[in-house]
């Protein structure tokens, strides 16, 4: 894997994690984060407790799980 150019990173020319700016976010929503008693090796994204009215979007990685409640638009 090619290493990022540190000079470009400091100038903000690179993309991804090296020059993140919230100005480019498409969506941002507050999540409730809980600590899991076990660690996940792979990132997990899933819809939990889904009903016709809504449910939860869960994102888990390592020992943390973020949960976001959602409702279905009518």
MOLIN-V655909 format. One record per backbone hydrogen bond with DSSP energy under -1.0 kcal/mol. NH is the residue of the N-H (numbers start at 1). CO is the residue of the C=O. If there is no record, write none. Layout:
nh:co
NH:CO
NH:CO
This chain:
nh:co
9:5
10:6
11:7
12:9
13:8
18:15
19:16
24:21
25:22
32:67
34:65
36:63
40:62
44:60
46:58
48:56
51:54
55:70
56:48
57:68
58:46
59:66
60:44
61:64
62:40
64:61
65:34
66:59
67:32
68:57
70:55
72:53
